[in-house]
Amino acid sequence: MTSRLLVLAVLLLGGCRSAEQALYYEGEAQLLEGEYSEAFRTFTRYLAAYPGSADVYYNRGIAAAGLNMVSEADSDFSRAIQLNPDDADAHWMRYKVRSTIRDAVADPAGTRPFEGPVKEARSFALTVLMLEDLTAVLKIDPGNLTARGERGALLAALGRYDDAKEDLNTVLAREPWDVWTRNERGRLWHAMGLYEKAVDDYDIALSSCDTCTWLLYNKALSLKAGGETALAVETLRWLVTVDNRDAEAWFMIGQCELQLGQQTRACEALTRSVNLGVVEAQRLVDSLCR
């Protein structure tokens, strides 16, 4: 967005402007100042008087996104793409907006039992649409590593593991220390049952970001799944020394300690997880820790 707005500074130095230009520049100036409500209204006025501008739909979509009006933003970016299919920025922004919508759909808070299948279907549909936007971005700009990494993660989520691996490998060949991509490839290896490879990627990522505790959790999951239960406990106990309120980590420690035959340690960890709100741990505490 910023590069598109830089032209404003030059254009404002020009001489007389038409009413149409003045309205357009007013909206862009408001965007630059982060005045999203004002910009949204200005671009709406523009479109009422001068319909059919892909750039104005894009700019109004930016304003709508800034106001968290995700449906309106999605609609405006879609209109911008309809008018200019090769607008990589509009495809990227529509992808980001739909990612926000998907995250809201996937949020389990307040979901009633009968709503689960409907939300799951909508989440899948949004994932497919997001994939189409990222593919469009890469068709226009094949060297966009951010879009390629994000597409790799989406492909993995859809179970298209070979395609996902190709995208993630391409990113890591150029950016071997990219922590986010290392994590995503680790998750891909885990999904494929290649737990040692997953752990290797998590370790490389941790060497670049030793404060990324979520990497420790993912590493522990792969160690546990690969039968390295004692190492999983060691990793998790390091994690809870960093954040002793990590409820899920305490719960997994309890599960692992049970597998290792360490019931006392397991009960201590499970009780901590119960106290931190893990409902599932209560059943184990009730049956094993009395």
Backbone hydrogen bonds, N-H to C=O, Kabsch-Sander energy under -0.5 kcal/mol:
donor,donor_aa,acceptor,acceptor_aa,energy
5,L,1,M,-1.5
6,L,2,T,-1.3
8,L,5,L,-1.9
9,A,6,L,-0.9
10,V,6,L,-0.8
11,L,7,V,-2.5
12,L,8,L,-2.6
13,L,10,V,-1.1
14,G,11,L,-1.7
22,A,18,S,-2.8
23,L,19,A,-2.1
24,Y,20,E,-2.1
25,Y,21,Q,-3.0
26,E,22,A,-2.1
27,G,23,L,-2.0
28,E,24,Y,-2.2
29,A,25,Y,-2.6
30,Q,26,E,-1.9
31,L,27,G,-2.0
32,L,28,E,-2.5
33,E,29,A,-1.4
34,G,31,L,-1.7
35,E,30,Q,-2.9
36,Y,34,G,-1.6
39,A,35,E,-2.5
40,F,36,Y,-2.8
41,R,37,S,-2.1
42,T,38,E,-2.5
43,F,39,A,-2.8
44,T,40,F,-1.8
45,R,41,R,-2.2
46,Y,42,T,-2.2
47,L,43,F,-2.5
48,A,44,T,-1.7
49,A,45,R,-1.6
50,Y,46,Y,-3.8
54,A,52,G,-0.7
57,Y,53,S,-2.0
58,Y,54,A,-2.4
59,N,55,D,-2.7
60,R,56,V,-2.8
61,G,57,Y,-2.1
62,I,58,Y,-2.0
63,A,59,N,-2.1
64,A,60,R,-2.7
65,A,61,G,-2.6
66,G,62,I,-2.3
67,L,63,A,-1.2
68,N,65,A,-1.7
69,M,64,A,-3.0
70,V,68,N,-1.3
73,A,69,M,-2.5
74,D,70,V,-2.7
75,S,71,S,-2.2
76,D,72,E,-2.4
77,F,73,A,-2.7
78,S,74,D,-2.2
79,R,75,S,-2.0
80,A,76,D,-2.4
81,I,77,F,-2.3
82,Q,78,S,-2.2
83,L,79,R,-2.0
84,N,80,A,-2.0
87,D,84,N,-1.8
88,A,86,D,-1.3
91,H,87,D,-1.9
92,W,88,A,-2.6
93,M,89,D,-2.7
94,R,90,A,-2.4
95,Y,91,H,-2.2
96,K,92,W,-2.2
97,V,93,M,-2.4
98,R,94,R,-2.6
99,S,95,Y,-1.9
100,T,96,K,-1.8
101,I,97,V,-2.2
102,R,98,R,-2.5
103,D,99,S,-2.3
104,A,100,T,-1.9
105,V,101,I,-2.3
106,A,102,R,-2.6
107,D,103,D,-0.9
111,T,108,P,-2.1
115,E,112,R,-2.0
116,G,112,R,-0.7
116,G,113,P,-1.0
119,K,115,E,-2.6
120,E,116,G,-2.6
121,A,117,P,-2.1
122,R,118,V,-2.3
123,S,119,K,-2.7
124,F,120,E,-2.2
125,A,121,A,-2.3
126,L,122,R,-2.4
127,T,123,S,-2.0
128,V,124,F,-2.1
129,L,125,A,-2.1
130,M,126,L,-2.7
131,L,127,T,-2.2
132,E,128,V,-1.7
133,D,129,L,-1.7
134,L,130,M,-2.2
135,T,131,L,-2.3
136,A,132,E,-1.9
137,V,133,D,-2.4
138,L,134,L,-2.3
139,K,135,T,-1.7
140,I,136,A,-1.8
141,D,137,V,-3.1
144,N,141,D,-1.9
145,L,143,G,-1.2
148,R,144,N,-1.9
149,G,145,L,-2.6
150,E,146,T,-2.3
151,R,147,A,-2.4
152,G,148,R,-2.3
153,A,149,G,-1.9
154,L,150,E,-2.1
155,L,151,R,-2.9
156,A,152,G,-2.0
157,A,153,A,-2.0
158,L,154,L,-1.6
159,G,156,A,-1.7
160,R,155,L,-2.7
161,Y,159,G,-1.5
164,A,160,R,-2.3
165,K,161,Y,-2.8
166,E,162,D,-1.9
167,D,163,D,-1.9
168,L,164,A,-2.7
169,N,165,K,-2.8
170,T,166,E,-1.8
171,V,167,D,-1.9
172,L,168,L,-2.4
173,A,169,N,-2.0
174,R,170,T,-0.9
174,R,171,V,-0.8
175,E,171,V,-3.1
178,D,175,E,-1.8
179,V,177,W,-0.8
182,R,178,D,-2.4
183,N,179,V,-2.4
184,E,180,W,-2.3
185,R,181,T,-2.6
186,G,182,R,-2.4
187,R,183,N,-2.5
188,L,184,E,-1.9
189,W,185,R,-2.9
190,H,186,G,-2.3
191,A,187,R,-2.4
192,M,188,L,-1.8
193,G,190,H,-1.7
194,L,189,W,-2.9
195,Y,193,G,-1.2
198,A,194,L,-1.8
199,V,195,Y,-2.5
200,D,196,E,-2.2
201,D,197,K,-2.1
202,Y,198,A,-2.3
203,D,199,V,-2.6
204,I,200,D,-2.1
205,A,201,D,-2.4
206,L,202,Y,-2.6
207,S,203,D,-1.7
208,S,204,I,-0.7
208,S,205,A,-1.0
209,C,205,A,-1.4
212,C,209,C,-1.5
213,T,211,T,-1.7
215,L,212,C,-1.6
216,L,212,C,-0.8
217,Y,213,T,-1.8
218,N,214,W,-2.1
219,K,215,L,-2.6
220,A,216,L,-2.5
221,L,217,Y,-2.1
222,S,218,N,-1.9
223,L,219,K,-2.5
224,K,220,A,-2.8
225,A,221,L,-2.5
226,G,222,S,-1.9
227,G,224,K,-1.5
228,E,223,L,-2.6
229,T,227,G,-1.3
232,A,228,E,-2.0
233,V,229,T,-2.3
234,E,230,A,-2.2
235,T,231,L,-2.4
236,L,232,A,-2.5
237,R,233,V,-2.8
238,W,234,E,-1.6
239,L,235,T,-1.8
240,V,236,L,-2.4
241,T,237,R,-1.0
242,V,238,W,-1.0
242,V,239,L,-0.6
243,D,239,L,-2.1
246,D,243,D,-1.4
247,A,245,R,-1.4
250,W,246,D,-2.0
251,F,247,A,-2.1
252,M,248,E,-2.4
253,I,249,A,-2.4
254,G,250,W,-2.3
255,Q,251,F,-2.1
256,C,252,M,-2.7
257,E,253,I,-3.0
258,L,254,G,-1.9
259,Q,255,Q,-1.8
260,L,256,C,-1.8
261,G,258,L,-1.4
262,Q,257,E,-2.9
263,Q,261,G,-1.1
266,A,262,Q,-2.4
267,C,263,Q,-2.9
268,E,264,T,-1.9
269,A,265,R,-2.2
270,L,266,A,-3.0
271,T,267,C,-2.5
272,R,268,E,-1.8
273,S,269,A,-2.2
274,V,270,L,-2.3
275,N,271,T,-2.5
276,L,272,R,-1.2
277,G,274,V,-1.9
278,V,273,S,-2.6
279,V,277,G,-1.1
281,A,278,V,-0.8
282,Q,278,V,-0.6
282,Q,279,V,-1.4
283,R,279,V,-0.6
284,L,280,E,-0.7
285,V,281,A,-2.3
286,D,282,Q,-2.8
287,S,283,R,-1.9
288,L,284,L,-2.2
289,C,285,V,-2.1
